[in-house]
Amino acid sequence: MTDQPTGLIIVVSAPSGGGKSSLCQRLLNWSPKLVYSVSCTTRAPRGGEQHGHDYFFLSQEEFEQRIQAGDFLEYARYNGNYYGTPRSFLEEQLAAGKDVLLDIEVQGAGQVIHRVRGGGFAYPDALVTMFLMPPSPELLETRLRRRGTDSDETIRKRLALAQQEMAHWHEYDYVIVSGHLDDDFEQGKSIIIAEKRRTARQPKDKPWQQNELSF
Ligand code: 5GP
């Protein structure tokens, strides 16, 4: 039981092409209590991406100033660019009892696990981590090729990176072997519901206050 707000930090990682964005979108559409943590990055926006919605697009200098200022819960260099999770938004949302979804890669997820559970973080029990695992390297390659946007060279690099990322699956609380989006979503949703029903996360002496399924 807890005196703390019951908001969760939900980390989802997967190699690129692993269906992670679609899963995250489905989870966000499902739960009105779930908010997306918009990351900062130094990579250029891709077609249609909006500043403040998909990412906060920063220059390398701006990003490094924010590192110095301690603004990030975690940050990592990935594919030649910086990516980082703003700390203040996450903390505000948790304090308001919201669940926060972090779509981040494995180095960043490792830092979040360490920082949140390692002591010194206001909500050490708030974290739930999931790794979305491609069903096989062959299928991942097929998916990357089907997108039709990348050269052979880029696909080879992405596959090598994916292999490195997949080696980290056991650092996560849950692994979902990605299949049809509906199945991935059902599993992600079940994990969140089960985590929210844990006795340790119920408000002290008043578990019934959590009984309405207000996801
Ligand atoms: P993309 O450039 O394709 O949007 O993202 C590349 C990778 O960076 C993805 O695996 C994505 O989950 C990850 N990513 C996005 N935001 C963050 C962040 O704030 N921190 C970390 N560590 N990774 C992130």
Residues whose N, C-alpha, C, O or C-beta is under 5 A from the ligand:
A	BS01	5GP	A14 S39 C40 Y75 A76 Y78 Y83 G84 T85 D103 I104 E105 G108
